[in-house]
C-alpha cells in the first residue's frame, strides 16, 4: 500500500462510527488520529449536553482548530469530525486543500440503535434529528468516498481503502 499523502476526515452524523472507524483507519495507515470531539470548547459540550444543537457561530472556532490540525498533518492523518455542511468542509479545505472525506452513511434506525449503545456520550440522541436535517452529502466536486456503516469496522476500512485507491488510479 502506498503511503498516505493527505489527511482524511471521517465524517457523518453523531453515532455513525466516525471515531471508531477513524481510529481503525489511522491504525491501518499508521498515521496520527484525532477525535474532533476532543477539540470542542467546554461551552459547546455544555450546550450539546443540554440537548441544544450547535449553530454555525458555535462551530466556527472549533472548525478552525480542526483545520489547523489538518494543515499540521497535510501528509497524513485521520480526524473524526461531523463536517455536516458543505461550508464546514470548505472551511477545512481552506486550511488543507488535499483533505479527503470519508462520509460514513447510515439510515436513521441504524444510527439510533448505535447511539443507544453508547451511554454517557455528551451528544444526546435527541439531537439526531438536527444532525440529519443539517447533513449535506458530499457533492460530486468534493474529494471523498461514501461508505455504508452497515458493515463491520474492518469492512468499512477495507471498502474505503479500495475505493480510495481506485479513484487515485
Buried (B, 14 or more C-beta within 10 A) or exposed (E): EEEBEBBBBBBBBBBBBBBBBBBBBBEBBEBBBBBBBEBBEEEBBEBBEEEBBBEEEBBEEBBBBBBEBBBBBBEBBBBBBBBBBBEBBEBBBBBBEEBBBBBBBBEEEBBBEBBEEEEEBBBBBEBBEBBBEBBEEBEEEBBBBBBBBEEEBEEBBBBBBEBBEEEEE
